[in-house]
């Protein structure tokens, strides 16, 4: 039984050769574009993660400086938050409260 696809792949006819070259070129360009897009997304995710970790560390440091040791559970809650908007709100909060009892985390923001 003849497989037309394999016959065309093996054909040395100039039009089929050119077709294969164009197809392979487009496939490679698509693969390269996909890899580049994946790298961009990975970099963006890494930047966002690093920013969230930095803000969380800042919050913990401010709370410790202002109120002394803080419970490990609270530290863990803060470090588990990935939503930068929530972390920014908590950063503002930790600068305006008068006691650690006023520092409450709601919504946790684990994105």
N, C-alpha and C positions, 0 to 999 in steps of 0.2 A: 504494500500500500504506500503510495507516494504522499508525503507530507509537503504541501505547497509552501509552508513557512520555511522548512529546512532547505527546500530547493532554492527559494528566493535568497536565503541567507548565504548560500554557497555560490550563487550565480556571480559570474565575473562581468556580466553585462554592465557597461558604464553607468547606465541610469540606476540600476540596483545598487551598484557600488556607491554612487553619490547619495542615494537614498539612505543607505546604512551609515555613511559618514555624517550626514545631517542629523539623522536620528540619534546617533551616539553623541554627537556634539550637544544636541538639545538636552539629552538625558544627563550628561555631565554638568551642563550649566544649571539644570534644575536641581541636581544633587548638591552642587556647590552653593546655590542660593539657599537651599534648605539648611545646609550646615551653617552658613553665615547667619541665617535667621535664628537658628537654635543657639548659636553663641551669643547673639545679642540678647535673647531672652534670658539665657543663663547669667549673663553679666548683670542685667537689670535686676534679676532676682537676688543675686549675690549682693548688689549694692543696697537693695531694700532691706535684706536680712541684716547686713552690717550696720545700717543706720538704726534699725530697730534695736539691735543688741547694744549699740552705743548709747542710745537714749535710755534704755532699761538700766544700764550700768550707771548712768548719770543720776537717775532717780534714786537708785539704791544708795549711791554715795552721798547724795544730798540728805536723804532721810537719816543715814547713819551719822553724818556730821551734825545734823540738827537735833536728833533725838537719841543718839547712842545706838547700841545694838538693836537690830530689828529681827523679828522672828524669821527663821529660814523659810517657813511656809509663805510669808509675804514676799521674800526675795524670789522664791520660785514662781509665785504668781506673776510678779512683775516681769521676770525673764521669759515667761511663757507667752506673753502678749506680743503679737507680731504686727498688729495694726498700728501704724505710725501715728495716725490721728488720735487714737486712744492714748498712746504713750505721751504724745505732746500735751494732752489734757492732764494726764497724771503728773507730768513735769511741772506744769503751771500750779497744780494743786499742791504738790510737795513744797513749793516755795511760799504758799500762802497760808498753810494751816498752822495752828498753834500747838498741836499735839499729834502724836501718832494715831490717837484714837479717831481723829478727824479724817484720816487717810483711808478711803474706802475704794475698792476696785469693784466696778460693776460692768457686766458685759464681757469681761476678760479679753475680747478681741483676738482670738486665736485663729488668725487667717493664714 
